[in-house]
Every structure is written in structure tokens, then in C-alpha cells.
């Protein structure tokens, strides 16, 4: 069952749920992957509602989003997905199928080809309208030391994706 919501209606919830994390899902052909994001948010850019997300270039998700140009963000609301958040935040598609391992249900999106996470509650379907790889020369020193040293993810960099929000809703699985 779908319930229409306004783009910013649950904006405060999205920000609160960034820690422990939101599901970012993307798809290329038959390959679907989800990962956990803790950085990003809903904004207005060029008069359009966008969900800004950061993805490291070392992640399997990076290759998928680069190919598909779209993604969904699914916001978990209770504690029922804490285990899945932990797994999806630490394991790679290169290691496991996170949907199978965590018993997550990919539900076909209403507007784009990328599915949402059926067990989450709030969903945003987004089409990439702009992307920018971080310029490491302009990243503040303390941030660079903490997040971009050789010990952190093979010194991988982030790309910021600006996904125009094409659809947003609450989804509840039929019981």
C-alpha cells in the first residue's frame, strides 16, 4: 500500500535516520545492490527537489549508479532493520547478495527502474541530474585525515550525486 507524501514532509526524520543509516539502492540490468549512507540529505537545487548522496568510488554501488543514473533511498523506521543496516553498511555486493542475506524485499519502483526496500517505510525515487567528484585538494585537513587516509577504504574518494526526487511515498507491505 502506498501513501503519498510531500518531498519535505519527513525531512526531519530523514536527517535523524542518517545515523545509523539509510538504504541507497541502485540497479543495472539484473544486478541490484543496496548500501547504507550516513551522509546526504534533501535539498533544493536549480528549483528542483534533490536527494544528495555520497558514494565512494571503491564501492560496487558506484559502478551501478554510474551506469544506471538513478537510485532510491529507503528510510527504515523501527528497530527491525538494524541487523540489515549493519550488514549492508559493512559488506559489499562483491562478497554477498545483501537482499538474500538480510531477507530484504526489492519492490519495483513506481517511477524508475530501481527498486525500493520493502521492509523500510519512507522512499524516494531519484534520477541523477548532476554529480561531482570531491576535489581532495579542497577537503579540509581534519576531514581528509579522518575519512580519506590510506587506512580508510583504500583511500577511495567520494562522488556527490544530486538525484532529482521524482517520487516520494510511504510504502507498507500488504499483510
Secondary structure, 3 states (H helix, E strand, C coil): CEEECCCCCCHHHHHHHCCCCEEEEEEECCEEEEEEECCEEEEEECCEEEEEEEEECCCHHHHHHHHHCEEEEEECCCCCCHHHHHHHHHCCCCCCCHHHHCCCCEECCCCCCCCEECCCCEEEEEEEEEEEECCHHHCCHHHHHHHCCCCCHHHCCEEEEEEEEEEEEEECCCC
